């Protein structure tokens, strides 16, 4: 029996868990995959939007702006990389400038500060490689970039330290109320709680429809991306959007907090909630559309492509709170862009609703801070030498592309809600995210996972489930 069960360990579920851990409550986070940050939260643009795009008066507009304002404090408390670099929304025709004006006016109604329309001469000073046809842009200085992996992991770790439990590889099969108590049946066991939070991403309509007569429908919207090597870092300095459409803000070009450059996404609706393949057509679309915003992009520096799914609800709005016919059940449904930006504010909002519903009191031992995995590259040479003398694992480089040490990987595995797969290590340390895309470091990371988790090497996976890498011991067979 728990006070609260949260279904889904993406950035929203983990943010809600962390905010709820401020109160005296037993909390369980259930995730069908093997780790936090395995769905939409791991495959997005990593943008903290300023808040001009969403229609005024909507939940998207409200929580985007509130979440943006919270991000400095959240990233400082949880030790998450965040940079407020600003964004430019470009147009390529004088006739489109009134559309930029409408976005500026909407943003000001939403509470976004510092919005300005800039003409081409000013844009060239900011972005020398701006597209040749660009005539003007909306400048939003409050926009930023964040690491979505580290933000989600940080929320989860802080929630766990403050008492929240996590269950992975546990798929929810049914949710229903019985005698005023919620029952959550999974493939392994049944849990009960006084309140349930539905943060199941592209499956959140499925979970919602188990408990409410007011049915919801989510269409998974697949977005493909291209990632450029850090060698192309600095080619652009700000996030560059195109004029938004009903499917989003189009193909963007932006730096990442780690020094890469990312291009995308496309927007293709699908019925398959697990379909995250990339396509030749998608890559071609990204390349051609990104060239409108930024000229002579160094596409020879592309090191990988990937795709993610956005949870687009038919109404196009965030759905937050209790359905009329399911008290104690709290939706976080239809969380697409700007969901990452809104996550801190949504976490507080849902926690406040649940606190009031369950009459929770404050947790006097709540610890609001968390420190990230130590990166020896941030230390001076004397400090690094002293660290290696104390802990020699920090002197062994495992990932040559990103300079990740054995010490960092061991820390990632041993932490609360620690890594259990190659991708889990990658999201926490960047081992495998460099130019060779894990071509050299995978065997060494696998060996560390095997040793630390006391597994047979044939049980080590790329991303949980059946994604094993070593199928059999051929030497022993011979």
SVG drawing of the C-alpha trace seen along z (x, -y; Angstrom):
<svg xmlns="http://www.w3.org/2000/svg" viewBox="-18 -45 67 72">
<polyline fill="none" stroke="black" stroke-width="0.4" points="0.0,0.0 1.4,-3.4 0.0,-6.8 0.8,-7.7 1.6,-5.6 3.1,-7.4 2.9,-5.6 5.7,-6.6 9.3,-7.6 9.8,-10.3 10.7,-13.8 7.1,-14.6 6.7,-11.5 10.1,-12.0 9.4,-15.8 6.1,-14.9 7.8,-12.3 10.5,-14.7 8.0,-17.4 5.8,-14.9 8.8,-13.8 8.7,-17.1 5.8,-15.7 5.3,-12.8 4.1,-10.2 5.0,-6.8 5.6,-7.1 6.1,-4.5 7.1,-5.2 6.3,-2.4 8.0,-2.2 7.5,0.4 11.0,0.0 14.3,0.7 15.2,-2.9 14.0,-6.4 14.0,-8.7 13.4,-5.9 10.5,-7.5 9.7,-11.0 12.1,-12.4 15.1,-10.9 14.4,-11.9 13.5,-15.6 15.0,-18.9 16.4,-19.6 14.9,-23.2 13.6,-25.3 11.1,-27.4 10.4,-31.0 6.7,-30.6 5.5,-32.7 4.1,-29.9 1.3,-28.5 -2.1,-30.2 -2.7,-32.6 -4.8,-31.3 -3.9,-27.6 -2.1,-25.3 0.7,-25.0 1.3,-28.7 1.0,-28.9 3.3,-26.1 5.8,-26.8 6.4,-30.3 6.4,-29.1 8.7,-26.2 11.1,-28.5 11.3,-30.8 12.0,-27.9 14.8,-26.3 17.7,-28.4 16.9,-27.4 16.0,-23.8 19.2,-23.2 21.3,-24.7 19.6,-22.6 19.9,-19.4 23.3,-20.1 21.9,-19.9 23.6,-21.6 21.4,-24.5 22.2,-27.5 20.0,-30.4 21.2,-31.1 18.1,-32.6 16.2,-31.7 15.5,-33.2 12.3,-32.4 13.1,-33.3 11.1,-34.3 12.1,-34.4 9.7,-36.9 8.7,-40.5 5.1,-39.4 5.8,-37.0 6.9,-39.8 3.4,-40.4 3.3,-36.7 6.4,-37.4 4.6,-40.4 1.7,-38.2 4.0,-35.8 5.7,-38.7 2.3,-40.0 1.2,-36.6 4.4,-36.0 4.0,-39.3 0.4,-38.3 1.8,-35.0 4.4,-36.9 7.5,-36.3 10.1,-39.1 12.5,-40.7 10.9,-39.7 12.0,-41.8 11.8,-41.7 15.3,-41.9 16.2,-42.5 18.8,-40.7 21.7,-43.0 21.3,-42.5 20.9,-38.8 24.2,-38.5 25.9,-40.0 24.4,-37.3 24.5,-34.4 27.0,-34.9 25.7,-31.6 22.0,-32.6 20.2,-31.4 20.6,-33.5 16.8,-34.1 16.2,-35.1 14.9,-38.7 13.9,-38.9 13.5,-37.0 11.8,-37.1 14.4,-37.2 13.5,-35.5 16.4,-35.9 14.8,-33.8 14.9,-30.6 17.5,-28.0 19.0,-24.5 19.2,-21.7 20.3,-18.1 16.9,-16.2 18.7,-13.0 20.4,-14.5 17.3,-16.5 15.1,-13.4 17.8,-11.4 18.4,-14.2 14.7,-14.4 14.6,-10.6 17.7,-10.5 16.5,-13.3 13.1,-11.7 14.7,-8.4 17.0,-9.9 14.0,-11.5 12.1,-8.2 10.4,-7.4 10.6,-3.8 11.1,-2.9 10.0,0.3 11.3,0.9 10.5,3.5 7.0,3.4 4.1,2.8 0.8,1.6 -2.1,3.9 -5.1,2.3 -6.0,-0.5 -9.3,-0.7 -10.8,-2.0 -12.1,0.5 -13.7,-0.7 -12.1,-4.1 -8.6,-2.7 -6.8,-2.6 -5.5,0.8 -2.7,0.8 -2.2,4.3 1.1,5.0 2.5,8.0 4.2,9.0 2.1,7.9 -0.7,5.6 -0.1,2.3 -2.6,0.1 -2.6,-3.6 -4.8,-6.5 -3.8,-8.4 -2.5,-7.6 -0.6,-9.9 -0.9,-9.1 2.4,-10.2 2.6,-7.4 3.5,-9.5 2.1,-8.1 0.3,-5.5 -1.4,-8.0 -4.7,-7.9 -4.7,-4.1 -4.3,-4.5 -6.8,-7.3 -9.4,-5.4 -9.2,-2.6 -10.7,-4.8 -12.8,-7.5 -15.9,-7.6 -14.5,-10.8 -12.2,-9.1 -9.0,-10.6 -7.1,-9.8 -3.4,-10.3 -1.7,-10.2 2.0,-9.4 3.8,-12.0 7.3,-10.8 10.1,-13.3 13.5,-12.5 16.7,-14.3 20.3,-14.6 23.1,-15.1 26.4,-16.7 29.8,-16.0 31.2,-18.5 33.7,-19.4 30.9,-21.4 30.2,-23.2 30.1,-26.9 28.8,-27.0 25.6,-28.5 25.2,-30.2 21.4,-30.3 18.4,-28.1 17.0,-28.9 13.3,-28.1 11.2,-28.5 7.7,-29.9 5.5,-27.5 2.7,-25.5 -0.1,-23.3 2.4,-20.5 5.0,-22.5 7.9,-24.8 9.2,-23.0 12.8,-21.9 15.1,-23.8 18.9,-24.1 20.4,-24.4 23.5,-23.9 23.3,-21.4 24.7,-21.9 27.4,-19.4 28.7,-21.2 27.0,-19.3 24.5,-20.7 21.1,-19.1 18.8,-19.4 15.1,-18.4 12.4,-17.3 10.1,-16.0 6.5,-15.5 4.8,-12.3 1.7,-10.8 1.7,-7.1 -0.4,-4.4 2.6,-2.6 3.5,-3.8 6.9,-2.1 7.9,-3.2 11.1,-5.2 12.9,-4.2 14.7,-6.8 14.1,-7.1 16.0,-8.3 13.0,-10.6 13.1,-12.1 16.9,-12.7 16.5,-14.4 13.6,-16.6 15.7,-17.7 18.7,-18.5 16.7,-20.6 14.6,-22.5 17.5,-23.2 19.4,-24.8 16.7,-27.5 17.6,-28.7 21.3,-28.1 23.5,-28.1 26.3,-25.7 25.6,-23.4 28.5,-21.0 26.4,-17.9 29.5,-15.8 29.8,-16.0 26.6,-14.1 27.4,-11.3 23.9,-9.8 20.2,-10.1 17.4,-9.2 13.7,-9.6 11.2,-10.2 7.5,-10.1 5.4,-13.1 2.1,-12.4 -0.3,-14.6 -3.8,-14.6 -6.6,-15.4 -7.4,-18.6 -3.8,-19.8 -3.6,-20.8 -2.0,-19.5 -4.6,-17.6 -3.7,-17.9 -5.6,-17.0 -8.5,-14.8 -11.3,-13.7 -14.7,-14.4 -15.5,-10.7 -12.2,-9.5 -11.3,-11.4 -7.8,-10.6 -6.6,-9.8 -4.4,-12.6 -3.7,-13.0 -0.6,-14.3 -1.7,-13.6 -1.0,-15.1 2.4,-16.3 4.1,-17.2 6.2,-20.3 6.7,-22.4 6.5,-19.6 10.2,-19.6 10.1,-23.3 6.9,-23.0 8.1,-20.0 9.3,-21.9 6.0,-23.8 3.8,-20.7 5.7,-18.8 4.8,-21.5 1.2,-21.9 0.4,-18.2 2.2,-17.8 0.1,-20.7 -3.1,-19.1 -2.2,-15.7 -1.0,-17.3 -4.4,-19.0 -6.3,-15.8 -4.5,-13.6 -3.8,-16.3 -0.1,-15.7 2.3,-17.4 5.8,-18.5 8.7,-16.1 11.1,-17.7 14.1,-15.7 13.6,-16.6 16.9,-17.3 16.3,-19.6 19.8,-19.3 21.6,-16.6 25.1,-16.5 25.8,-15.2 28.4,-12.6 31.9,-14.1 33.5,-14.9 37.3,-15.0 37.6,-17.2 36.2,-20.1 39.0,-19.9 42.4,-21.5 45.4,-19.3 46.5,-19.2 42.9,-18.4 42.6,-15.7 45.9,-14.1 44.8,-14.2 41.5,-12.5 43.2,-9.8 45.6,-9.2 42.6,-8.6 40.5,-6.8 42.5,-5.3 39.4,-4.5 39.2,-8.1 42.5,-7.7 41.2,-5.0 39.6,-6.4 36.8,-4.1 35.1,-6.3 37.8,-8.0 35.5,-10.3 33.9,-11.9 36.8,-11.3 34.6,-9.4 36.5,-7.5 35.8,-4.3 35.2,-6.2 32.3,-8.1 30.7,-4.9 31.0,-3.2 29.3,-6.2 26.5,-6.0 25.9,-2.4 26.1,-2.6 23.9,-5.7 20.2,-5.6 18.2,-4.7 21.5,-3.7 22.3,-2.6 21.5,1.0 22.3,1.0 24.6,-0.5 22.1,-3.2 21.6,-3.9 25.3,-4.5 25.3,-6.6 22.5,-8.9 24.3,-9.5 27.9,-9.9 27.9,-10.3 30.0,-7.2 29.0,-6.1 27.7,-9.5 30.8,-10.6 31.9,-10.4 32.3,-6.6 28.9,-6.1 30.1,-3.4 32.1,-1.5 35.2,-1.3 33.9,-1.7 30.9,0.7 32.8,3.9 34.5,2.1 31.2,0.6 29.6,4.0 32.3,5.5 31.8,2.9 28.0,3.5 28.6,7.3 31.0,6.9 29.0,4.3 25.6,5.9 26.9,9.4 25.5,10.5 26.6,13.0 27.8,11.1 25.0,12.6 22.6,10.8 24.0,7.3 21.7,5.3 21.8,2.2 18.4,0.9 16.8,3.6 14.4,6.3 15.6,8.6 18.4,6.1 21.2,8.4 24.5,8.0 26.4,11.2 24.2,14.2 26.4,17.1 29.9,18.1 31.4,19.4 34.8,20.4 33.1,22.6 30.9,24.2 34.0,25.0"/>
</svg>
